[in-house]
Amino acid sequence: MLYPEIEPYDHGLLDVGDGHHVYWEVCGNPEGKPAVVLHGGPGSGCTPRARRYFDPRAYRVVLFDQRGCGRSTPHAGRPVVDLSTNTTDHLVGDLERLREHLGIDRWLVFAASWGSVLGLVYAQRFPHRVSEMVHAGVATGRRAETDLLTTGLAPMFPEAHARFRELVPSGDPAAGYLELLLSPDPAVHLRAAQEWCAWEDALQPLSSGGLRFEPPEYGLAFARLVTHYWAHGSWLPEGIVLAEAHKFAGIPGVIVQGVLDLGNLIGTPFELAHAWPDAELVLISGTAHGGSDAMTEARRSATDKFR
């Protein structure tokens, strides 16, 4: 069960350079233990629900929209966009700049999916700034993980994958879709966004789907940012997060993973838990990447543990 709904007591737009302004908000106890929420996608944006994983009496909770999404500007859902200054290095820099702006020394990193990639990279580069980590639906930014999602799972969802491949019949699907998504022609980029998001829905058969990628500007920004990162291997050397997991030494953590998460097929959560001795792996039965009530409970329990 989540904590009651809560409103931010402070918020703003932080100038992070390159013409970008990142939306941030803080809720909970101004004197509490600092924690930062890293949303997924990339491009999903932070949500009011994410505030509720933390005891508001114990935590000072920071949420923010990563470059190009949510209330940050410029938005990647505009008809024409330039994504050249939206990379993993830029997001890590934004996170550190936000920490300094808010006067926080160390904080708990709470992340899911793409947010886990960002949080793990941040913790490797700034381990002295991370007190604990809580990850769910974990990923490490490997091309092997994104290749699984774009091509490796085709035999599991043959009809949906055939439709997904109609616009980009050969080559890297992420790179091919990115080219279409960056077209200035609305008929081209909106169709590409629709088809990319339809495949994203197909990969989560236990979720309701439907309005997950509405309105169209949201779906367009999401598809652009995901393909932009995946086509470039998230600007990370292959396997670097697992190879340098020794940098997490001394950082306690909890990894909450659904047993039915398709990302498990290449072993990511198990490899990370093995390489990070200070982490506890919590497996949730009957749960896929989209989460469940049991996963929600486990993530909230993890923040209670560290409060």
HELIX and SHEET records of a PDB file:
HELIX    1   1 PRO A   48  TYR A   53  5                                   6    
HELIX    2   2 THR A   88  HIS A  101  1                                  14    
HELIX    3   3 TRP A  114  ARG A  125  1                                  12    
HELIX    4   4 PRO A  127  ARG A  129  5                                   3    
HELIX    5   5 ARG A  143  ASP A  147  1                                   5    
HELIX    6   6 LEU A  148  GLY A  152  3                                   5    
HELIX    7   7 PRO A  158  PHE A  164  1                                   7    
HELIX    8   8 PRO A  173  LEU A  181  1                                   9    
HELIX    9   9 PRO A  186  ALA A  202  1                                  17    
HELIX   10  10 LEU A  211  PHE A  213  5                                   3    
HELIX   11  11 PRO A  216  ALA A  231  1                                  16    
HELIX   12  12 GLY A  233  TRP A  235  5                                   3    
HELIX   13  13 ILE A  240  ALA A  243  1                                   4    
HELIX   14  14 ALA A  245  PHE A  248  5                                   4    
HELIX   15  15 LEU A  262  ILE A  266  5                                   5    
HELIX   16  16 THR A  268  ALA A  275  1                                   8    
HELIX   17  17 ASP A  293  PHE A  306  1                                  14    
SHEET    1   A 8 ASP A  10  GLY A  17  0                                        
SHEET    2   A 8 HIS A  20  GLY A  28 -1                                        
SHEET    3   A 8 TYR A  59  PHE A  64 -1                                        
SHEET    4   A 8 LYS A  33  LEU A  38  1                                        
SHEET    5   A 8 TRP A 107  ALA A 112  1                                        
SHEET    6   A 8 VAL A 130  ALA A 136  1                                        
SHEET    7   A 8 GLY A 253  GLY A 258  1                                        
SHEET    8   A 8 ALA A 279  ILE A 284  1                                        
END                                                                             
